[in-house]
C-alpha cells in the first residue's frame, strides 16, 4: 500500500462488543444473513434442483466445494474491507492494468452475465402460474412478459426507499426467507421426502469428483457458479461489510436509498491501516467476527438451503418435465406436490414468490453497488461533480440496466435458461476475482495483514475449480469436446 493510493494512514476502529441478546440479534442481521438470503434463489431452487432432477444428486458435491470456496474467499475479501474501508474490488482495480481498464473489464464481464433479468422473469412465471392455475407454457409468453415487468418494478422499488440500503435488504431476507421459506421447505421435506432420499442427497454433497458420462455441463457449471451466493461472492459480501461500517469502513460512508435516505459523504478511497501491535490486535478481533458470522450462517446455511429444495424436486419432479419448453420450471414442484397436499400449489407458489422477489432486489442492488463503486473510484472527478453523493451514479446505472432488462424480457428467453446462463458465466467472473484477490494480498497488503497460507491455497484451488467448469462448458457447448 502507498499513501498516494489511499486517503491517508489511520487507526482501525475498535471492534464492537457483544454484551446482550440485542447485540447478538443486530450482529446476525448483517452481511452474513444478506449473503445467505440472496443465495436462496437460482442456485437453490432453480439450478441445483434442475441438475439433481436431470443428472441425479451425486453431483451435489459441486455445490459443497463452491460454497466452501466462496466462504474462504469472502472472509479474505472482507479482511481487506476491514483494513481499508474499501470493497475488495477497489483493491483489485489498483493492480497491474490500472483502474480504468479494470473498470471496463468488470463492466463488460458482469454485464454479459447479468444482462439476463432472471429474477424478474421468475417472479413473472410464478405470478403467471397463479393466474392461470397451471404451468405457463409457450402460449402464455405475453402474459409472462407483462408479469415479468411487474416483477422488475417490485424488485427495484425497495432500493428507492428506507434509508440505508443494507438495512432494507437484511430485514427483507430475515422476514421472507428465514421466517417463512426455510421453515416451510424443511417441514415439507420432513413430511413428504422418504429417508432414503435424505441419505442419497446428503451423500451427494460429499461424492467429490463424480461426473457421469453425457453430463449436462450447462447445468453443472450453473451450480458451480451460483450455489451459495456466487463464484465471486466476496465482491458482494465485502461491499456489505463496508456498508455495515465494519473496521475502517466506519470512516468511508455508505450508500443511502434515494427516498428517505440522508445524503452521506461516500469517499472515493479508503485508508491505509497503521501496522502497530494495537491495530493488528483490532484487526484480528474483527477477523474473528467474520469467521463467527460467515462459517455457521453462510457456509452451513447455504448447504442446508440447497439440500431441502433439491430433495423435494428429486422426490416429485421427473426429468422429462424439467426439460419441457415453457416458462414454468419454478412452478413444477408446486404442480407435482398438490397430489399429496392439495394446498401445496398455492403454498409453494407463494413461497417461491417470497424468494424471487427479494432476491431480485438483492441482485439488482449488488450489480448497481459494484458498478457504482468501481466507477466512483476509477473516475474521481465524479466525487467533486456530485459533491460526494453517490446516488446519481447508483440510480443512473439502475436506469440503464432497466432498459436492457426490458429488452431481454421482450425477446422471451425462458427464465430457466436465463438462470443457467447467468450462473455459468459467473464462473468466469469468479476466476478473475480470485486472481485479483491474490494480487491484493501480495501487492497491496502489508505483511502484518496478509492472508493465511490456508486462505491462499484455497483461493488458488478456487481458480482451478471455477475455471474447470467454465472451460468445459465452452468446450462442450461450442466445440463438442472437453473432459
C-alpha positions in Angstrom: 0.0 0.0 0.0 1.1 3.5 -0.7 -0.2 6.8 0.8 -1.0 8.0 -2.6 -3.4 5.2 -3.3 -5.4 5.9 -0.1 -6.9 8.9 1.8 -4.1 8.5 4.3 -3.0 6.4 7.2 -5.4 5.7 10.1 -6.1 3.6 13.1 -8.5 0.7 12.6 -11.6 1.5 14.8 -12.1 -0.6 17.9 -14.4 -3.6 17.3 -17.9 -3.5 18.7 -18.7 -5.8 21.7 -21.5 -8.3 22.0 -22.9 -7.9 25.5 -26.6 -8.6 25.3 -29.1 -10.6 23.3 -30.0 -7.5 21.4 -26.3 -7.1 20.3 -26.3 -10.7 19.0 -29.6 -10.1 17.0 -28.1 -7.0 15.4 -24.9 -8.9 14.7 -26.8 -11.7 13.0 -29.0 -9.3 10.9 -26.0 -8.2 8.9 -23.9 -9.0 5.8 -23.9 -12.8 6.5 -27.6 -13.1 6.5 -27.9 -11.0 3.4 -25.4 -13.2 1.6 -27.3 -16.4 2.7 -30.6 -14.9 1.9 -29.5 -13.7 -1.5 -28.1 -17.2 -2.2 -31.5 -18.8 -1.7 -32.6 -18.3 -5.2 -31.4 -19.5 -8.6 -28.8 -21.8 -7.2 -31.0 -23.4 -4.6 -34.4 -23.6 -6.2 -33.5 -23.4 -9.9 -30.0 -24.6 -11.0 -29.4 -27.0 -8.1 -32.8 -28.8 -8.4 -32.6 -28.8 -12.2 -29.2 -30.5 -12.1 -30.4 -33.1 -9.5 -33.6 -33.9 -11.4 -31.6 -34.2 -14.7 -28.4 -35.9 -13.5 -29.0 -37.2 -10.0 -28.0 -36.0 -6.5 -24.5 -37.4 -6.7 -23.4 -34.1 -8.3 -24.2 -32.0 -5.3 -20.5 -32.1 -4.3 -20.2 -29.3 -6.8 -22.3 -27.1 -4.5 -20.3 -28.2 -1.5 -16.9 -27.1 -3.0 -18.4 -23.9 -4.5 -19.9 -22.8 -1.1 -16.6 -23.7 0.7 -14.5 -21.6 -1.8 -17.0 -18.7 -1.5 -16.8 -18.7 2.3 -13.0 -18.6 2.4 -12.6 -16.0 -0.4 -15.3 -13.9 1.2 -13.5 -13.9 4.5 -10.3 -12.9 2.8 -12.1 -10.2 0.8 -13.8 -8.8 3.9 -10.4 -8.6 5.7 -9.4 -6.1 3.1 -12.5 -4.1 3.7 -11.9 -4.1 7.5 -8.3 -2.9 6.9 -9.0 -0.1 4.4 -12.8 0.6 4.4 -13.0 -0.3 0.7 -14.7 -3.3 -1.0 -12.0 -5.7 -2.3 -12.9 -4.8 -5.9 -11.4 -1.4 -5.5 -8.1 -3.0 -4.3 -8.1 -5.3 -7.3 -8.6 -2.3 -9.6 -5.3 -0.9 -8.4 -3.4 -3.9 -9.8 -1.3 -4.2 -13.0 -3.5 -2.9 -15.7 -4.9 0.2 -13.9 -8.3 1.3 -12.6 -9.9 2.4 -15.8 -9.0 -0.8 -17.7 -10.2 -3.0 -14.8 -13.4 -1.0 -14.6 -14.1 -1.5 -18.4 -13.3 -5.2 -18.0 -15.6 -5.7 -14.9 -18.4 -3.8 -16.6 -18.2 -5.9 -19.8 -18.0 -9.3 -18.0 -20.6 -8.6 -15.4 -23.0 -7.1 -18.0 -22.7 -10.3 -20.1 -23.6 -12.3 -17.0 -26.3 -10.1 -15.6 -28.0 -8.8 -18.7 -30.5 -11.6 -18.1 -33.3 -10.5 -15.8 -33.8 -13.9 -14.4 -35.3 -12.9 -11.1 -38.0 -10.6 -12.5 -38.6 -13.4 -15.1 -39.0 -15.9 -12.4 -41.4 -13.6 -10.5 -43.3 -13.3 -13.8 -43.6 -17.0 -14.3 -44.7 -17.6 -10.7 -47.4 -14.9 -10.9 -48.5 -16.3 -14.3 -48.9 -19.8 -12.8 -51.0 -18.3 -10.0 -53.3 -16.6 -12.5 -53.8 -19.4 -15.0 -53.8 -22.2 -12.3 -51.2 -24.3 -14.1 -47.8 -24.4 -15.6 -47.4 -21.5 -18.1 -46.4 -22.9 -21.5 -45.1 -21.0 -24.5 -48.7 -19.9 -25.4 -48.6 -17.7 -22.3 -45.5 -15.8 -23.4 -47.3 -12.4 -23.5 -48.8 -12.8 -20.0 -45.4 -13.9 -18.7 -43.7 -10.9 -20.2 -46.2 -8.4 -18.7 -45.8 -10.0 -15.3 -42.0 -10.1 -15.6 -42.1 -6.3 -16.0 -44.2 -6.2 -12.8 -41.5 -8.3 -11.2 -38.8 -5.9 -12.3 -40.8 -2.9 -10.8 -41.4 -4.5 -7.4 -37.8 -5.8 -7.2 -36.4 -2.3 -7.8 -38.8 -0.5 -5.5 -37.2 -1.4 -2.1 -33.9 0.2 -3.3 -35.6 3.5 -3.6 -36.9 3.7 -0.1 -35.9 3.1 3.5 -32.7 5.0 4.4 -29.7 2.6 4.3 -29.9 0.0 1.6 -28.2 -2.6 3.7 -30.8 -2.4 6.4 -33.6 -2.7 3.8 -32.1 -5.9 2.4 -31.3 -7.5 5.8 -34.9 -7.0 7.0 -36.4 -8.4 3.8 -34.3 -11.5 3.8 -34.8 -12.2 7.5 -38.6 -11.9 7.3 -39.3 -13.5 4.0 -36.5 -16.2 3.8 -35.7 -17.2 7.4 -39.2 -16.8 8.9 -41.2 -18.2 6.0 -39.3 -20.0 3.2 -36.7 -22.1 5.1 -39.1 -23.4 7.8 -41.7 -24.3 5.2 -39.3 -26.3 2.9 -37.9 -28.0 6.0 -41.4 -29.1 7.1 -42.4 -30.3 3.7 -39.1 -32.3 3.4 -39.7 -34.0 6.8 -43.3 -34.8 5.9 -43.1 -35.9 2.3 -39.5 -37.0 1.5 -38.6 -40.6 2.4 -35.5 -41.3 4.4 -33.6 -43.0 1.5 -33.8 -39.7 -0.5 -32.5 -37.8 2.5 -29.5 -40.1 2.7 -28.9 -40.2 -1.1 -28.9 -36.4 -1.4 -26.8 -36.0 1.7 -24.2 -38.4 0.3 -24.2 -36.4 -3.0 -22.7 -33.4 -1.2 -19.6 -35.5 -0.5 -19.3 -37.6 -3.6 -16.3 -35.5 -4.7 -15.2 -35.8 -8.3 -18.1 -37.8 -9.7 -19.2 -36.7 -13.2 -21.4 -39.0 -15.2 -21.0 -39.7 -18.9 -23.0 -37.4 -21.1 -23.4 -34.9 -18.3 -25.0 -31.5 -18.9 -22.2 -29.0 -18.5 -24.5 -26.0 -18.6 -26.4 -27.4 -15.5 -23.2 -28.3 -13.6 -21.4 -25.0 -14.4 -24.5 -23.1 -13.3 -24.4 -24.8 -9.9 -20.7 -24.2 -9.6 -21.2 -20.5 -10.3 -24.4 -19.9 -8.3 -24.5 -22.4 -5.4 -24.5 -20.4 -2.2 -24.2 -16.8 -3.4 -21.9 -16.8 -6.5 -18.4 -17.7 -7.6 -17.4 -14.1 -6.9 -19.3 -13.8 -3.6 -16.5 -11.9 -1.9 -17.0 -8.9 -4.2 -20.6 -8.5 -2.9 -20.0 -9.5 0.7 -17.1 -7.1 1.2 -19.4 -4.3 -0.1 -22.0 -5.2 2.5 -19.4 -5.2 5.3 -18.4 -1.8 4.0 -22.0 -0.6 4.3 -22.2 -2.2 7.7 -19.3 0.0 8.7 -17.0 -2.8 9.9 -13.5 -1.8 10.7 -12.1 1.1 8.7 -15.3 1.2 6.7 -16.7 3.4 9.5 -14.6 6.2 8.1 -15.7 5.8 4.5 -19.5 6.1 4.4 -22.3 4.0 2.9 -24.9 4.0 0.0 -28.2 5.5 1.2 -31.5 5.0 -0.5 -32.9 7.6 -3.0 -36.0 8.4 -1.0 -35.8 8.6 2.8 -32.0 8.3 2.9 -30.0 11.2 4.0 -27.1 12.4 1.9 -23.9 10.7 3.1 -20.4 11.6 2.0 -19.1 8.5 0.2 -15.3 8.6 -0.1 -13.6 7.7 -3.3 -10.7 5.9 -1.5 -10.2 4.1 1.8 -7.4 4.4 4.3 -4.1 2.7 4.9 -4.1 0.9 8.3 -1.3 1.5 10.7 0.7 -1.7 11.3 1.4 -1.3 15.0 0.5 -4.1 17.5 -2.7 -2.4 18.7 -4.1 -2.1 15.2 -3.1 -5.7 14.5 -5.0 -6.7 17.6 -8.1 -4.9 16.5 -7.9 -6.4 13.0 -7.7 -9.9 14.5 -10.8 -9.2 16.6 -12.7 -8.1 13.5 -11.5 -11.2 11.7 -12.9 -13.4 14.5 -16.3 -11.8 13.9 -16.0 -12.6 10.2 -15.5 -16.3 11.0 -18.3 -16.3 13.6 -20.7 -14.9 11.1 -19.8 -16.5 7.7 -19.0 -20.1 8.6 -22.2 -21.0 10.6 -24.5 -18.6 8.8 -23.3 -18.6 5.2 -21.5 -21.9 4.8 -23.7 -24.2 6.8 -26.8 -22.3 6.0 -26.1 -22.4 2.2 -25.7 -26.2 2.3 -29.0 -26.6 4.2 -30.9 -24.3 1.9 -29.6 -26.2 -1.1 -30.5 -29.6 0.4 -34.2 -29.1 1.1 -35.3 -27.9 -2.3 -33.2 -30.5 -4.1 -34.7 -33.3 -2.0 -38.3 -32.1 -2.8 -37.6 -31.7 -6.6 -35.8 -35.0 -6.8 -38.8 -36.7 -5.0 -41.6 -35.2 -7.1 -40.4 -33.9 -10.5 -39.4 -36.3 -13.3 -36.6 -35.4 -15.7 -38.9 -35.3 -18.7 -40.9 -32.5 -17.2 -37.9 -30.5 -16.2 -36.8 -30.1 -19.8 -40.2 -29.3 -21.2 -40.4 -25.9 -23.1 -42.3 -23.1 -21.4 -41.9 -20.6 -18.6 -42.9 -22.7 -15.6 -39.9 -24.7 -14.2 -40.3 -22.9 -10.9 -43.9 -24.0 -10.6 -43.3 -27.7 -11.4 -42.7 -28.6 -7.8 -46.0 -26.9 -6.7 -47.9 -28.7 -9.5 -46.5 -32.1 -8.6 -46.9 -31.8 -4.9 -50.6 -30.9 -5.0 -51.2 -34.6 -5.5 -50.1 -35.4 -1.9 -51.0 -32.0 -0.5 -53.9 -30.1 -2.2 -52.8 -26.7 -0.8 -49.3 -27.2 -2.0 -50.0 -25.4 -5.2 -50.6 -22.1 -3.5 -48.2 -22.6 -0.6 -45.3 -23.4 -2.9 -46.0 -20.6 -5.4 -46.3 -18.0 -2.6 -43.1 -19.3 -1.0 -41.3 -19.1 -4.4 -42.6 -15.5 -4.9 -41.2 -14.6 -1.5 -37.8 -15.9 -2.6 -37.6 -14.5 -6.1 -38.9 -11.0 -5.2 -36.3 -10.1 -2.5 -33.6 -11.9 -4.4 -34.3 -9.8 -7.4 -33.9 -6.8 -5.1 -30.6 -8.1 -3.9 -29.2 -8.9 -7.3 -30.1 -5.5 -8.7 -28.6 -3.8 -5.7 -25.4 -5.9 -5.9 -24.9 -5.1 -9.6 -25.6 -1.3 -9.0 -23.4 -1.3 -5.9 -20.5 -3.0 -7.7 -20.7 -0.7 -10.7 -21.1 2.5 -8.6 -18.1 1.5 -6.5 -15.7 0.9 -9.4 -16.9 3.9 -11.5 -16.8 6.2 -8.4 -13.2 5.1 -7.8 -11.9 5.0 -11.3 -13.2 8.4 -12.2 -12.6 10.6 -9.1 -13.8 13.7 -10.8 -17.3 12.4 -10.2 -16.8 12.8 -6.5 -16.4 16.6 -6.9 -19.2 16.9 -9.5 -21.8 15.2 -7.3 -20.3 16.6 -4.0 -19.7 13.2 -2.5 -23.2 11.9 -3.1 -23.0 8.5 -4.9 -26.8 8.2 -5.5 -26.8 9.8 -9.0 -24.3 7.1 -10.2 -26.1 4.2 -8.4 -29.6 5.1 -9.7 -28.3 6.2 -13.1 -26.9 2.7 -13.6 -30.3 1.3 -12.5 -32.0 3.2 -15.3 -29.6 1.9 -17.9 -30.0 -1.7 -16.9 -33.7 -1.4 -16.5 -33.8 -0.6 -20.3 -31.6 -3.7 -21.0 -33.8 -6.0 -18.9 -37.0 -4.8 -20.6 -35.5 -5.7 -23.9 -34.4 -9.1 -22.7 -37.9 -9.8 -21.4 -39.4 -8.8 -24.8 -37.1 -11.3 -26.5 -38.7 -14.0 -24.4 -35.8 -16.3 -23.3 -37.1 -18.8 -20.7 -36.4 -18.0 -17.1 -34.7 -21.4 -16.6 -32.2 -20.7 -19.4 -31.6 -17.2 -18.1 -30.7 -18.5 -14.7 -28.4 -21.3 -16.1 -26.5 -18.9 -18.4 -26.0 -16.3 -15.6 -24.7 -19.0 -13.3 -22.4 -20.4 -15.9 -20.8 -17.1 -16.7 -20.4 -16.3 -13.0 -17.6 -18.9 -13.1 -15.5 -16.6 -15.4 -16.0 -13.7 -13.0 -15.0 -15.9 -10.2 -11.7 -16.8 -11.8 -10.9 -13.2 -12.5 -11.9 -12.2 -8.9 -9.8 -14.9 -7.3 -6.7 -13.9 -9.3 -7.2 -10.3 -8.3 -7.6 -11.4 -4.6 -4.1 -13.0 -4.7 -2.7 -9.7 -6.2 -4.4 -7.7 -3.4 -2.7 -10.0 -0.8 0.8 -9.8 -2.2 0.9 -6.4 -3.8 -1.2 -4.2 -1.6 -1.4 -5.7 1.9 1.4 -5.1 4.4 2.9 -8.4 5.6 1.3 -7.9 9.1 -2.1 -8.2 7.4 -1.7 -10.8 4.7 -4.0 -13.8 4.2 -3.1 -17.0 5.9 -1.4 -19.8 4.0 -4.6 -21.8 4.1 -6.6 -18.9 2.6 -4.0 -18.6 -0.2 -4.2 -22.3 -1.1 -8.0 -22.2 -1.1 -8.0 -19.2 -3.4 -5.7 -20.9 -5.9 -7.9 -24.0 -5.8 -11.0 -21.8 -6.5 -9.3 -20.5 -9.6 -8.9 -24.1 -10.8 -12.4 -25.2 -9.8 -14.4 -22.3 -11.4 -12.1 -22.3 -14.5 -12.6 -26.1 -14.9 -16.4 -25.8 -15.1 -16.4 -22.7 -17.3 -13.9 -24.1 -19.8 -15.6 -27.4 -20.1 -19.0 -25.7 -20.7 -17.4 -23.7 -23.5 -15.7 -26.8 -25.0 -18.8 -29.0 -24.9 -21.2 -26.3 -26.0 -19.3 -24.9 -28.9 -16.6 -27.4 -29.9 -18.1 -30.8 -28.9 -15.1 -31.7 -26.8 -13.8 -31.4 -23.2 -13.5 -33.5 -20.0 
